[in-house]
């Protein structure tokens, strides 16, 4: 029974990712989740009490996976500048991933305080990864610099998500170049 519930919960989260990446937060409804998973609408409520609960669960499940990919890329290089580059490139490479598209859709929506705090904490974890590399480069205020680097990454993500005239590769290369020039004090 527990295994069945775990599988159903996983199916609901996968359906939620699909709905969010296809249609944004407006598409994430309990009737749509029920339809995607073949469950009765009332059954969806057995797993999640609200849309916000679905969002919080997605954050709990997906952010650590995404952060682990960024962390692994940074661990695979040695020099602080290479760590900064890996930090930027990995996040931009994840833009096409359904987990990331769902997170972007979630971030753009009106969420309750719990879900917003979960997203803030996850982003804080990402920023913490790059602070040491920026300190090693000689920044007097590495946390501030890290937040500004993340701001550039977030802007590049939005540019890619919009399907701008530039290709994702062009956006990534320009962002990496700007960040690397800017991280030297």
SULKAVEN-V403019 format. One record per residue. N is the residue number from 1. RES is the residue in one small letter. SS is DSSP state (hx for helix, st for strand, lp for the rest). PHI is phi in whole degrees, -180 to 180 (NA if undefined). NEAR is the number of other C-alpha atoms within 10 Angstrom. Layout:
N & RES & SS & PHI & NEAR
N & RES & SS & PHI & NEAR
//
This chain:
1 & x & lp & NA & 6
2 & x & hx & -63 & 7
3 & x & hx & -64 & 8
4 & x & hx & -62 & 9
5 & x & hx & -63 & 12
6 & x & hx & -63 & 12
7 & x & hx & -65 & 12
8 & x & hx & -64 & 17
9 & x & hx & -62 & 19
10 & x & hx & -62 & 12
11 & x & hx & -65 & 16
12 & x & hx & -65 & 23
13 & x & hx & -66 & 20
14 & x & hx & -64 & 18
15 & x & hx & -64 & 19
16 & x & hx & -63 & 28
17 & x & hx & -58 & 25
18 & x & hx & -62 & 20
19 & x & hx & -60 & 22
20 & x & hx & -64 & 24
21 & x & hx & -73 & 23
22 & x & hx & -85 & 15
23 & x & hx & -135 & 12
24 & x & lp & 73 & 20
25 & x & hx & -67 & 22
26 & x & hx & -63 & 10
27 & x & hx & -78 & 16
28 & x & lp & -83 & 22
29 & x & lp & -127 & 17
30 & x & hx & -66 & 22
31 & x & hx & -61 & 15
32 & x & hx & -68 & 15
33 & x & hx & -62 & 23
34 & x & hx & -62 & 18
35 & x & hx & -63 & 13
36 & x & hx & -66 & 16
37 & x & hx & -102 & 19
38 & x & lp & 78 & 12
39 & x & lp & -91 & 14
40 & x & lp & -71 & 13
41 & x & hx & -56 & 16
42 & x & hx & -64 & 11
43 & x & hx & -69 & 13
44 & x & hx & -60 & 19
45 & x & hx & -67 & 13
46 & x & hx & -70 & 10
47 & x & hx & -99 & 15
48 & x & lp & -139 & 16
49 & x & lp & -82 & 11
50 & x & lp & -162 & 13
51 & x & hx & -61 & 17
52 & x & hx & -59 & 18
53 & x & hx & -66 & 15
54 & x & hx & -65 & 22
55 & x & hx & -61 & 29
56 & x & hx & -60 & 21
57 & x & hx & -66 & 17
58 & x & hx & -60 & 20
59 & x & hx & -61 & 22
60 & x & hx & -62 & 15
61 & x & hx & -85 & 13
62 & x & hx & -87 & 19
63 & x & hx & -59 & 22
64 & x & hx & -62 & 14
65 & x & hx & -66 & 13
66 & x & hx & -62 & 18
67 & x & hx & -62 & 19
68 & x & hx & -64 & 13
69 & x & hx & -67 & 16
70 & x & hx & -65 & 23
71 & x & hx & -62 & 18
72 & x & hx & -64 & 13
73 & x & hx & -63 & 19
74 & x & hx & -69 & 24
75 & x & hx & -69 & 13
76 & x & lp & -79 & 11
77 & x & lp & -127 & 14
78 & x & lp & -103 & 10
79 & x & lp & -70 & 13
80 & x & hx & -56 & 17
81 & x & hx & -63 & 19
82 & x & hx & -66 & 17
83 & x & hx & -66 & 23
84 & x & hx & -62 & 25
85 & x & hx & -61 & 20
86 & x & hx & -63 & 22
87 & x & hx & -59 & 27
88 & x & hx & -70 & 27
89 & x & hx & -60 & 20
90 & x & hx & -65 & 19
91 & x & hx & -62 & 22
92 & x & hx & -71 & 24
93 & x & hx & -69 & 15
94 & x & hx & -80 & 16
95 & x & hx & -57 & 20
96 & x & hx & -77 & 14
97 & x & lp & -70 & 12
98 & x & hx & -58 & 17
99 & x & hx & -61 & 23
100 & x & hx & -69 & 21
101 & x & hx & -60 & 21
102 & x & hx & -66 & 26
103 & x & hx & -63 & 21
104 & x & hx & -63 & 20
105 & x & hx & -62 & 18
106 & x & hx & -63 & 25
107 & x & hx & -62 & 16
108 & x & lp & -82 & 11
109 & x & lp & -96 & 12
110 & x & lp & -86 & 11
111 & x & lp & -118 & 16
112 & x & lp & -75 & 13
113 & x & hx & -60 & 10
114 & x & hx & -63 & 13
115 & x & hx & -67 & 22
116 & x & hx & -61 & 19
117 & x & hx & -65 & 13
118 & x & hx & -63 & 17
119 & x & hx & -66 & 20
120 & x & hx & -59 & 13
121 & x & hx & -64 & 14
122 & x & hx & -65 & 19
123 & x & hx & -65 & 15
124 & x & hx & -60 & 14
125 & x & hx & -65 & 14
126 & x & hx & -64 & 23
127 & x & hx & -62 & 20
128 & x & hx & -59 & 15
129 & x & hx & -63 & 18
130 & x & hx & -98 & 28
131 & x & hx & -57 & 20
132 & x & hx & -62 & 18
133 & x & hx & -63 & 22
134 & x & hx & -69 & 25
135 & x & hx & -64 & 17
136 & x & hx & -64 & 14
137 & x & lp & -81 & 17
138 & x & lp & 102 & 13
139 & x & lp & -69 & 18
140 & x & lp & -73 & 12
141 & x & lp & -127 & 11
142 & x & hx & -63 & 20
143 & x & hx & -67 & 17
144 & x & hx & -62 & 14
145 & x & hx & -60 & 20
146 & x & hx & -62 & 25
147 & x & hx & -65 & 18
148 & x & hx & -70 & 16
149 & x & hx & -61 & 25
150 & x & hx & -63 & 21
151 & x & hx & -60 & 12
152 & x & hx & -67 & 17
153 & x & hx & -62 & 22
154 & x & hx & -61 & 16
155 & x & hx & -65 & 14
156 & x & hx & -65 & 22
157 & x & hx & -60 & 24
158 & x & hx & -61 & 14
159 & x & hx & -63 & 17
160 & x & hx & -67 & 21
161 & x & hx & -61 & 14
162 & x & lp & -70 & 9
163 & x & lp & 69 & 10
164 & x & lp & -60 & 11
165 & x & lp & -60 & 10
166 & x & lp & -79 & 11
167 & x & lp & -76 & 12
168 & x & hx & -56 & 20
169 & x & hx & -64 & 13
170 & x & hx & -64 & 12
171 & x & hx & -63 & 20
172 & x & hx & -63 & 23
173 & x & hx & -62 & 15
174 & x & hx & -66 & 13
175 & x & hx & -64 & 22
176 & x & hx & -60 & 23
177 & x & hx & -62 & 12
178 & x & hx & -65 & 13
179 & x & hx & -64 & 20
180 & x & hx & -64 & 16
181 & x & hx & -68 & 11
182 & x & hx & -82 & 12
183 & x & lp & -83 & 20
184 & x & lp & -86 & 11
185 & x & lp & -69 & 10
//
